[in-house]
Amino acid sequence: MSDSIVIKNKIQNFNKKIEISGDKSISIRWVLLSSLVKGVSTAKNLLKSEDVMAAINAIKKLGIKVNIHKNICKITGRGINGYKYKKNIIINAQNSGTLGRLILGLLINTPYPIKLIGDKSLSKRDFKRITDPLSKFGAKFVLKNKKNLPLTIHGSKNLKPITYKENRGSAQCKSSVIFAGMRTEGQTKIKAKKSRNHTELLVKYLNLPITVKLNKSYDYIKINKIHKVKKLNYNIPSDISSSAFFIVLTTLLNDSRLIIKNVNINPSRTGIITILKKMGANIKFKNKKNYKGEQIADILIKSPKSLKGINCPTKLNSSAIDEFLVIFLVAAKAKGISYFKNLKELNEKESPRLEWAEKILKKIGVKTLATNDSIKIYGNPKLKINKKIIIKNYLKDHRIFMASVIAALSFGGNWQIHDKSSIKTSFKDFLKILHKLKNVK
């Protein structure tokens, strides 16, 4: 069976209501925190993607029982010190940077060396950014090329709290240090550049000893050692990063309307909404509510009358970092020049995404001017494609695949997009949901 998709026609207008899979960031964090509970925690709508299943397999290797039946996942934890550490444990994070970095914080006191591996893409990503601060707690790490996976963690019984400054806006690094601080006597202090805050909200909901002071550019976090975690029952909302593809598709079409139900609109994740609205997109939140610290809403999107370019404020980068590939597609059709800068972090993802964005835009005939951390996009409101385009060899980055599908359905052309199976990483129902809007083979 071919692992590529062929798209030869633009999608027609639609008026639909859809539901998106569970939030990946919350799903992984729920799995890890529930593994620390003494007793059973239950989740509904857990995302059953390869990344989340890798997290489940990881805690199973540490002696934690997991049961999944239909839409319900139950994790039976053994308490804060309940991991069964054995010799020669190997944890495979597969493609998940979130799992790979976060679980190291929980393994900070392992009495036996544990090896962490990943797939080809994850093995090229920088793990030194998290092993450096975790080493200050007292753990030791051996990394390939002093930077990459595979790595081996040697835990410590004599952990010491640290003071850590996180300058990249990496929620993964910040969360891993929070987890390590939870295992350490004394108070760990973090000054973190703004990034998604699901870990803090979950820890706060669990009434664990954490304080968070919000500032304009940085958050100041203090965490003390924890001794008990209460049961974490959770109805996981839909993922806004997955919703982004359908938000952009509707925005790029004429005479279309879409409602996406029950989406997590955490302000640290809604940069795409702010950016697109500045560009003229017609997006509204309906039925807003607060759920265990997270903000949830239905998202209503209507085709806009016109789109305009943007000089994107860099303060929005961290809250839109996973969505820039599709934001760039909107810029491609907007009137005027759009400028995005300070995006070096995009090239630290599953693939060098900023480089790939430029490649895709050039393939569809859009003029760009790019550096290693910025891109100017010269928009064309009349953009149409009448040629064959092939997308392949992109390290099986799921977001490259999905962004390419949205470009094909929005602008036309004859597309062959390889590595369809990459969507299993984060959003295996992507094509299934598109079927509800238009048949895609």
Sequence and secondary structure as in RCSB ss.txt:
>XXXX:A:sequence
MSDSIVIKNKIQNFNKKIEISGDKSISIRWVLLSSLVKGVSTAKNLLKSEDVMAAINAIKKLGIKVNIHKNICKI
TGRGINGYKYKKNIIINAQNSGTLGRLILGLLINTPYPIKLIGDKSLSKRDFKRITDPLSKFGAKFVLKNKKNLP
LTIHGSKNLKPITYKENRGSAQCKSSVIFAGMRTEGQTKIKAKKSRNHTELLVKYLNLPITVKLNKSYDYIKINK
IHKVKKLNYNIPSDISSSAFFIVLTTLLNDSRLIIKNVNINPSRTGIITILKKMGANIKFKNKKNYKGEQIADIL
IKSPKSLKGINCPTKLNSSAIDEFLVIFLVAAKAKGISYFKNLKELNEKESPRLEWAEKILKKIGVKTLATNDSI
KIYGNPKLKINKKIIIKNYLKDHRIFMASVIAALSFGGNWQIHDKSSIKTSFKDFLKILHKLKNVK
>XXXX:A:secstr
  SEEEE S     EEEEE  B HHHHHHHHHHHTTSEEEEEEES   SHHHHHHHHHHHHTT EEEEETTEEEE
EEE TT     TTEEEE TT HHHHHHHHHHTTT SS EEEE  TTGGGS  HHHHHHHHHHT EEEEETTTEEE
EEEE  SS    EEEE S  HHHHHHHHHHHHTSSSEEEEEEES   HHHHHHHHTT SEEEEE SSEEEEEEE 
 S      EE  B HHHHHHHHHHHHHSSS EEEEEEEE  TTT HHHHHHHHTT EEEEEEEEEETTEEEEEEE
EE  S  B  B  GGGSGGGTTTHHHHHHHHHHSBSEEEE S GGGGGSSS HHHHHHHHHHHTT EEEE SS E
EEE  TT    SEEEE  STT HHHHHHHHHHHHHH SEEEEE GGGGGGT TTHHHHHHHHS   
